[in-house]
Amino acid sequence: MIEQNDEKKEFLERIVIKNGPRISIIPVEDVHYLEAQDDYVMIYSSEGKFLKQKTMKFFNEHLDPKDFLRVHRSYIVSVKNIKKIELLEKETYQVILQDKTAVPVSKTGYEKLKEILS
């Protein structure tokens, strides 16, 4: 007998960041991209940048894949913030975000990008 899992996966709606006595709450729709920094992740948003003690794997699993895409082992980008994809050299790409930030794209990331944007 095969058991079906009807449980819908819950994705993050906000990211809470403690910085000393201050606590910042960032709605995920305000996140532009995330960058790996050892055991932390730097979150770049319209509010600024914030360091969170979580892994890229955590965010990769907890951000909605229709809104966020891991384009490189060190970067997850908000799909709505992608302005264009540029070819740098043979099979080397980068995405340019709305704020003109350039983020490297791996070969696998490029395949995922093509899939989600087509």
C-alpha positions, 0 to 999 in steps of 0.5 A: 500500500502506497501512502500519499502525502497530501501535506502542502509544503510551507514556504517562508513568508518572512525572514527574521534577523536578530542583530544585537537588540534589534530584530528585523523582519524582512518579507520574502517579496522584498528579498533580491538575492541571497549569498553564501558566507560560510555558515551564514547567508547574506540577504540582500533586500530593499531594506539593505543587507542582513546576515543570517545564521542559516545555510543556503540549503535551508533557504533553497528548501524553504523559499518558494521555487517559483519565486526563488532560484538557486543559480549558483552554489553561492547564490539564490536570486528572486526570479522577479528581480532578474533583469537580464542574463548575459553570456560572459564567455563560452558557457559562462553566464551571469544574471543582472538584477533590477538594481544592476547587481551581477550574480554569477550563474553556474551551468546547472543554474543556467539550465534551471533559469532557461526552464523557469523563464521559458 
